[in-house]
Amino acid sequence: DQIAEAIHEAQIKVLEIPANDRFQLFVPHDAGEIRFDPTYGGVDRRSLLVIQITMVARYPVKLKRALYEEIVARLEELGIR
């Protein structure tokens, strides 16, 4: 719930979407369904969170980057690297 709220609040702040404009899908995966190197680049990635956001073309790249930065900042507040 905290992750969902952090992402939604970032969208409200950066994209200025209405607070009730929420559509989120969380899909847990079993072991082996997502393949990745758990230590690539010297970073521990054994606990992996993938966030995929689909947006319409009206949002410029600069705004999309700002949204990403805001999501990262809010997740860091939750202790998620």
Secondary structure as the mmCIF struct_conf table of DSSP 4:
data_model
#
loop_
_struct_conf.conf_type_id
_struct_conf.id
_struct_conf.beg_label_comp_id
_struct_conf.beg_label_asym_id
_struct_conf.beg_label_seq_id
_struct_conf.end_label_comp_id
_struct_conf.end_label_asym_id
_struct_conf.end_label_seq_id
HELX_RH_AL_P HELX_RH_AL_P1 GLN A 2 LEU A 15
TURN_TY1_P TURN_TY1_P1 ALA A 19 ASN A 20
TURN_TY1_P TURN_TY1_P2 ALA A 31 GLY A 32
BEND BEND1 GLU A 33 ILE A 34
TURN_TY1_P TURN_TY1_P3 PRO A 38 THR A 39
HELX_RH_3T_P HELX_RH_3T_P1 TYR A 40 GLY A 42
BEND BEND2 ARG A 46 SER A 47
TURN_TY1_P TURN_TY1_P4 ALA A 57 ARG A 58
BEND BEND3 TYR A 59 TYR A 59
HELX_RH_AL_P HELX_RH_AL_P2 VAL A 61 GLU A 77
TURN_TY1_P TURN_TY1_P5 LEU A 78 GLY A 79
#
